[in-house]
């Protein structure tokens, strides 16, 4: 079962060299005035015309769709403004992950920016579970007894019960979300905003919760502020939207890429009006230049840690802090939360792997594990680690409310595999479920877990039959060791920000000779590896591999992306390695 045991298991991914018509790449390079290797990367990403390339390489807010072109946004903004005019406090109902907390902060700051009053409410992961639930609504109304309107962000599109309860209590509800619709939409809601609903312009189809909140905030700024003040408010909110977009792993194409590009630029520019919470989080996490990668692995993980093992209100307070002293205190707490999250995750991953190895056949079609003591804040991370290790759909379940349990499901990324239909085929055994193609959450009666394991394994066995579920790794170009330098890195940096559907450019180099045995490193783990090579002074690192079956003198092929270590030294971040085809 171990995916790192011997040379025969490497490479761990399906390597594919991107196919590009050389004449097309040369023509694009000439038309745009860029080097051919960069043009090649653009073509691989589906960018074929000079206009597309220029827009991609120079993302600007002026390229964005106006917010009122998104269905429901104008109506939602009108409703919010009517409550502001009546001096009602707007309760922004968020979620306990980085997307939900940044979305809530965006909308609350926008409401306050146009003269309204806003309060943020985040449900308790352990006691209330995900989203706009009736239990969370009860506590929300107890906390804010004068509530006249609730606006959800990043949740609620398939949770009609709480909406019905709120309206029955005399509270108006506006739903903003981005998740797939798995049940009937809340009929009692006064407005629905979700890119999954019909009529959404294509550039907005992949918005996350923070992106949806940002579009609504932009519309509020248009309604309530002058052009100049509106631009200032939008710029203030962009860094939050960028963090939420990167954290939620939505495709970095269309407006998502513009939001992240402009948001990162503002984070790095700093300045008097910058978000002090984000600045302190960067400092605590030892992040120099904010990139999509450092946001995902350093900033968003710390924000998420509060929702996973700590108090999500700490992260909300950080994102909305007004003083540097307060921000520093909140950032330090998130640092402690993140250390606890790492420990909880490591223990749960080890326990899950032991259960898999002890309970399943050599090649399971799916993994469904239930352990009441697992922290609900780490089960999604554990599910992801199970997918990475065993390459099958995985569901990790822990104790929920009353007689129900809650689970996180993850699925290998493959063009012929979609998690949502797999769960839908077992919906008769589930209380509710919702999510995306590769990630979802569910609630299940404890008595149904055994039956669900059997049914889910059966449907997965059919779905994965004949599929190579190793992740696909597209190599943009193969280069020689002499091209491993700052010039090549600077050329490819123009493709940033990178992420889902716009992956960081991957280069391959063949026949590198290991100067010495790979060296494990890490403060608390020993599954990170450093490598040195005879043919270049540039080192390489490989993360989260339990063992490497290579030694000094071995020749290996490396597929990598450029990165920099904490000291700013350029290095190869290996995405996969294999015994050299030259050997």
Secondary structure, 3 states (H helix, E strand, C coil): CCCCCCHHHCCCCEEEECCCCHHHHHHHHHHHCCCHHHHHHHHHCCCCCHHHHHHHHCCCHHHCCCHHHCCCHHHHHHHHHHHHHCCCEEEEECCCCHHHHHHHHHHHHHHHHCCCEEEEECCCHHHHCCCCCHHHHHHHHHHCCCCCEEEECCCCCCCHHHHHHHHHCCCEEEEEECCCCCCCCCCCCCEEEECCCCCCCHHHCCCCHHHHHHHHHHHHHHHHCCHHHHHHHHHHHHHHHHHHHHHCCCCCCHHHHHHHHHHHHHHHHCCCCCCHHHHHHHHHCCCCCCCHHHHHHHHHHHHHHHHHHCCHHHHHHHHCCCCHHHHHHHHHHHHHHHHHHHHHHHHHHHHHHHHHHHHCCCCCCEEEEECCCCCCCCHHHHHHHHHHHHCCEEEEEEECCCCEEEEEEECCCCCCCCHHHHHHCCHHHCCEEEECCCEEEEEEEHHHHHHHHHHHHHHHHHHCCCCCCCCEEEECEECCHHHCCHHHHHHHHHHCCCECCECCCCEEEEEEEECCCCEEECCCCCCEEEECECCCCCCEEECCCCCCCCCCCCEEEEEEEEEECCCCCEEEEEEEEEECCCC
